[in-house]
Amino acid sequence: MMKRSAGVKDSSALIPAHGGLFDKLDSVAFAAPVLYYYLFWVKG
């Protein structure tokens, strides 16, 4: 969100229409801890 407002969104041609590499890493960095705690506490 901060990158978009600054106009420096990382667009890549590696995977068209999916944003850049850092967009993917940002998503994983947020989702991984959530998944870990879900599996640890809920499925425990």
ABEGO torsion letter per residue (X at the ends): XAAAAAGABBBBAABBGAEBAAAAAAAAAAAAAAAAAAAAAAAX
